[in-house]
Amino acid sequence: MTEQISETGGITLCHESFGDPADPPLLLVMGLAAPMIWWDDEFCAQLAEAGFHVHRFDNRDVGRSGHGTGRANLPLAYVLRSAPYSLADLADDAANLLDALDIERAHLVGASMGGMIVQEFAIRYPHRVRTLTSIMSTTGARNVGLPSPRAALAMLAPGPRTREEYVTQLVRTSKLIGSPGYPFDEEHFRRRAERTYDRGLNPAGVFRHLAAILSARDRTADLRRLAVRALVIHGAADPLVHVSGGRATARALGADLDVVPGMGHDLPREVWPRVIAGIRRIAFANR
């Protein structure tokens, strides 16, 4: 398990893999301003043990991947659907990474904005998708998946100036949007925040990610046209992307829907077996 750098379509992407290259490839796509390490090492290892060759990567503008360009204007992004780059561009990054890895088709798993990205990937490259799992995400329709006011304000809080301020803020935000039905492991989130800071932050990139989300089109009609085995997982208590977003995604895809009681906008260790079993079930359904 060693981080690698690939030049893909003009964007430098940092990535790493887990498991046996002879197993079916699975690509994990993380969300807003979230580096690949937010797919916990142990979670990735458990997916590998379940029979996948697992790949995770930093999206552009995150961690050790390359930075985008342009200044994001969030009101214009929402009203005019104008942004420095789109979710479709981020989906193209993922496709280019698969090219660099010499992978023609993969199982796709995306969380939050990552779920939006894998949806766009499936729309743009349906022939490259083995299965699709969308976790705590939504369709782009503006009447579903809305955040609570408190969660929305937390996402727009001023950026921290020091490492300790960053760690404190991220731990506080993680608790706010996390899973009320499961214990909050503060030490785990503190270590994650420290590791995230040390791998590199990109404040301008956070706003470019936000602009990509706010400017996104409604994918519902295109999702309905897909013929792909799909699973949608959503927390019943998600304050950042309301569960209505997951329900709408499942309806559009004709997908299995797993609404997890007590789960918020994170993946507590206690739900990993349920999530991995679901991913494995749709991946190996015809075996």
C-alpha positions as CSV (number, residue, x, y, z in Angstrom):
1,M,0.0,0.0,0.0
2,T,2.0,2.9,-1.3
3,E,0.7,6.2,-2.6
4,Q,1.3,6.8,-6.3
5,I,1.1,9.8,-8.6
6,S,-0.4,9.6,-12.1
7,E,-0.8,12.3,-14.8
8,T,-4.3,11.8,-16.0
9,G,-5.9,14.1,-18.6
10,G,-3.8,17.0,-17.5
11,I,-4.6,16.5,-13.8
12,T,-2.2,15.0,-11.3
13,L,-4.0,12.4,-9.1
14,C,-2.6,10.8,-6.0
15,H,-3.9,7.2,-5.5
16,E,-3.2,3.9,-3.8
17,S,-4.6,0.4,-3.9
18,F,-5.4,-2.5,-1.5
19,G,-5.7,-6.2,-2.2
20,D,-5.0,-8.7,-5.0
21,P,-4.8,-7.3,-8.5
22,A,-6.4,-10.5,-9.8
23,D,-9.7,-9.5,-8.0
24,P,-12.3,-7.3,-9.6
25,P,-11.4,-3.6,-9.4
26,L,-13.4,-1.3,-7.2
27,L,-12.9,2.5,-7.2
28,L,-13.7,4.5,-4.1
29,V,-14.6,8.2,-4.6
30,M,-14.7,10.5,-1.7
31,G,-16.6,13.8,-1.2
32,L,-16.3,17.5,-0.7
33,A,-12.8,18.6,0.3
34,A,-12.2,15.0,1.6
35,P,-9.0,13.2,0.8
36,M,-8.8,9.5,0.0
37,I,-7.7,8.7,3.6
38,W,-11.3,9.4,4.7
39,W,-11.9,5.9,3.3
40,D,-10.3,4.4,6.4
41,D,-7.4,2.1,5.8
42,E,-9.1,-0.7,7.7
43,F,-12.4,-0.2,5.7
44,C,-10.4,-0.5,2.5
45,A,-8.6,-3.6,3.8
46,Q,-11.9,-5.2,4.7
47,L,-13.2,-4.5,1.2
48,A,-10.1,-6.2,-0.2
49,E,-10.7,-9.2,2.0
50,A,-14.3,-9.3,0.6
51,G,-12.8,-10.0,-2.8
52,F,-12.0,-6.6,-4.5
53,H,-8.9,-4.9,-5.7
54,V,-9.6,-1.6,-4.1
55,H,-8.4,1.8,-5.4
56,R,-8.8,5.1,-3.6
57,F,-7.6,8.6,-4.7
58,D,-7.6,12.3,-3.9
59,N,-9.9,14.2,-6.2
60,R,-8.4,17.2,-7.8
61,D,-8.0,20.1,-5.3
62,V,-7.7,17.7,-2.4
63,G,-4.7,16.2,-0.6
64,R,-1.8,15.4,-2.8
65,S,-3.6,15.6,-6.1
66,G,-3.2,18.6,-8.4
67,H,-5.1,21.9,-8.0
68,G,-7.7,23.3,-10.2
69,T,-7.8,26.9,-11.4
70,G,-10.3,29.7,-11.3
71,R,-12.2,31.5,-8.5
72,A,-15.5,30.0,-7.4
73,N,-18.5,32.3,-6.9
74,L,-21.1,30.3,-5.0
75,P,-24.2,32.5,-5.7
76,L,-23.4,32.5,-9.4
77,A,-22.7,28.8,-9.3
78,Y,-26.2,28.2,-7.9
79,V,-28.1,30.7,-10.1
80,L,-26.2,30.5,-13.4
81,R,-24.8,26.9,-12.9
82,S,-21.3,28.4,-13.6
83,A,-18.2,26.9,-11.9
84,P,-14.5,26.5,-12.6
85,Y,-15.2,22.8,-13.2
86,S,-18.2,20.5,-13.0
87,L,-19.0,17.1,-11.4
88,A,-18.7,15.8,-14.9
89,D,-15.1,17.0,-15.1
90,L,-14.4,15.2,-11.8
91,A,-16.0,12.0,-13.3
92,D,-13.7,12.4,-16.2
93,D,-10.7,12.5,-13.8
94,A,-11.9,9.2,-12.3
95,A,-12.2,7.7,-15.8
96,N,-8.7,8.9,-16.7
97,L,-7.4,7.4,-13.5
98,L,-8.9,4.0,-14.5
99,D,-7.1,4.4,-17.9
100,A,-3.8,5.0,-16.1
101,L,-4.4,1.9,-14.1
102,D,-5.3,-0.1,-17.2
103,I,-8.8,-0.8,-15.9
104,E,-11.6,-1.0,-18.4
105,R,-14.5,-1.6,-16.1
106,A,-14.8,-1.2,-12.3
107,H,-17.2,-1.3,-9.4
108,L,-17.8,2.3,-8.4
109,V,-18.5,3.4,-4.8
110,G,-19.0,7.1,-4.0
111,A,-19.8,8.9,-0.7
112,S,-21.5,12.3,-0.6
113,M,-20.1,14.4,-3.5
114,G,-18.3,11.2,-4.4
115,G,-21.8,9.7,-4.9
116,M,-22.6,12.5,-7.3
117,I,-19.4,11.9,-9.2
118,V,-19.9,8.2,-9.6
119,Q,-23.5,8.9,-10.9
120,E,-22.0,11.3,-13.5
121,F,-19.4,8.6,-14.3
122,A,-22.1,6.0,-15.0
123,I,-24.0,8.5,-17.2
124,R,-21.0,9.4,-19.2
125,Y,-19.3,5.9,-19.3
126,P,-22.0,3.3,-18.7
127,H,-19.9,0.6,-20.5
128,R,-17.2,1.0,-17.8
129,V,-19.4,0.4,-14.8
130,R,-19.7,-3.0,-13.2
131,T,-21.9,-1.9,-10.4
132,L,-22.6,1.5,-8.7
133,T,-23.0,2.2,-5.0
134,S,-24.1,5.7,-4.0
135,I,-23.7,6.5,-0.3
136,M,-25.2,9.5,1.5
137,S,-25.7,11.4,-1.8
138,T,-28.4,12.8,-4.0
139,T,-29.5,13.3,-7.6
140,G,-28.9,17.1,-8.1
141,A,-32.6,17.8,-8.0
142,R,-33.0,20.9,-5.9
143,N,-36.0,19.7,-3.9
144,V,-34.3,16.7,-2.3
145,G,-31.3,16.0,-0.1
146,L,-31.3,19.5,1.4
147,P,-29.0,20.1,4.4
148,S,-30.3,21.3,7.8
149,P,-29.6,25.0,8.4
150,R,-27.1,24.2,11.1
151,A,-25.2,21.7,8.9
152,A,-25.1,24.2,6.0
153,L,-23.7,26.9,8.2
154,A,-21.0,24.5,9.4
155,M,-19.9,23.9,5.8
156,L,-19.5,27.7,5.2
157,A,-17.6,28.4,8.5
158,P,-14.4,30.6,8.1
159,G,-11.3,28.5,7.4
160,P,-8.9,27.9,10.3
161,R,-5.5,29.5,10.4
162,T,-3.4,26.9,12.2
163,R,-3.1,23.1,12.4
164,E,-4.7,23.0,15.8
165,E,-7.6,25.2,14.8
166,Y,-8.2,23.0,11.7
167,V,-8.2,19.8,13.9
168,T,-10.6,21.4,16.4
169,Q,-12.9,22.6,13.7
170,L,-13.0,19.3,11.8
171,V,-13.6,17.3,14.9
172,R,-16.5,19.6,15.9
173,T,-18.0,19.5,12.4
174,S,-17.6,15.7,12.2
175,K,-19.6,15.4,15.4
176,L,-22.3,17.8,14.2
177,I,-23.0,16.0,11.0
178,G,-22.1,12.5,12.2
179,S,-24.2,9.5,13.4
180,P,-26.3,10.2,16.5
181,G,-27.1,6.4,16.8
182,Y,-23.4,5.4,17.2
183,P,-20.6,6.4,19.6
184,F,-18.5,9.4,18.5
185,D,-14.9,8.3,18.4
186,E,-13.3,11.7,19.0
187,E,-9.7,10.3,19.0
188,H,-10.3,8.7,15.6
189,F,-11.6,12.0,14.1
190,R,-8.7,13.9,15.7
191,R,-6.1,11.6,14.1
192,R,-7.9,11.8,10.7
193,A,-7.9,15.6,10.9
194,E,-4.2,15.7,11.8
195,R,-3.4,13.4,8.9
196,T,-5.6,15.4,6.5
197,Y,-3.8,18.7,7.5
198,D,-0.4,17.1,7.1
199,R,-1.1,15.8,3.6
200,G,-2.0,19.3,2.5
201,L,-5.0,21.7,2.4
202,N,-6.4,23.7,-0.5
203,P,-8.9,26.3,0.8
204,A,-9.6,27.6,-2.7
205,G,-10.3,24.1,-3.8
206,V,-13.0,23.7,-1.1
207,F,-15.0,26.5,-2.8
208,R,-14.4,25.0,-6.3
209,H,-15.8,21.7,-5.0
210,L,-18.8,23.6,-3.5
211,A,-19.3,25.4,-6.8
212,A,-19.3,22.1,-8.7
213,I,-22.1,20.8,-6.4
214,L,-24.1,24.0,-6.5
215,S,-23.9,24.3,-10.3
216,A,-24.8,20.6,-10.9
217,R,-27.6,19.7,-13.1
218,D,-30.5,17.4,-12.1
219,R,-29.3,13.9,-13.1
220,T,-32.6,12.2,-12.5
221,A,-33.7,11.6,-16.1
222,D,-30.3,10.3,-17.1
223,L,-30.1,8.0,-14.1
224,R,-33.4,6.5,-15.1
225,R,-32.0,5.5,-18.4
226,L,-29.1,3.6,-16.9
227,A,-29.1,-0.2,-16.9
228,V,-26.7,-0.9,-14.1
229,R,-26.9,-2.9,-10.8
230,A,-26.9,-0.3,-8.1
231,L,-27.2,0.1,-4.4
232,V,-28.0,3.3,-2.5
233,I,-27.0,3.6,1.2
234,H,-28.2,6.5,3.3
235,G,-28.3,7.5,7.0
236,A,-31.8,8.0,8.3
237,A,-30.3,10.8,10.5
238,D,-28.2,12.5,7.9
239,P,-28.2,16.3,8.5
240,L,-26.0,17.3,5.6
241,V,-27.7,15.4,2.8
242,H,-31.3,14.6,3.8
243,V,-32.4,11.0,3.3
244,S,-34.8,12.2,0.6
245,G,-31.7,12.6,-1.6
246,G,-30.9,8.9,-1.2
247,R,-34.5,7.9,-1.8
248,A,-34.7,9.9,-5.0
249,T,-31.4,8.4,-6.1
250,A,-32.7,4.9,-5.6
251,R,-36.0,5.6,-7.4
252,A,-34.1,7.1,-10.4
253,L,-31.7,4.1,-10.6
254,G,-34.2,1.4,-9.8
255,A,-31.7,0.5,-7.1
256,D,-31.8,-1.3,-3.8
257,L,-32.1,1.2,-1.0
258,D,-30.6,0.7,2.5
259,V,-31.6,3.4,4.9
260,V,-29.5,2.9,8.1
261,P,-31.1,3.9,11.4
262,G,-29.0,6.2,13.5
263,M,-26.5,6.9,10.7
264,G,-25.7,10.5,9.8
265,H,-23.2,11.9,7.3
266,D,-20.4,9.5,8.0
267,L,-19.6,5.8,8.0
268,P,-19.3,4.6,11.6
269,R,-17.2,1.5,12.1
270,E,-20.3,-0.3,13.3
271,V,-22.0,0.0,9.9
272,W,-18.9,-1.2,7.8
273,P,-20.1,-4.9,7.8
274,R,-23.5,-3.8,6.5
275,V,-22.0,-1.5,3.8
276,I,-19.4,-4.0,2.7
277,A,-22.0,-6.8,2.6
278,G,-24.3,-4.7,0.4
279,I,-21.5,-3.8,-2.0
280,R,-20.4,-7.4,-2.3
281,R,-24.0,-8.6,-2.7
282,I,-24.7,-6.5,-5.8
283,A,-21.2,-7.1,-7.2
284,F,-21.4,-10.8,-7.1
285,A,-25.1,-11.2,-7.6
286,N,-24.7,-13.4,-10.7
287,R,-22.0,-15.6,-9.5
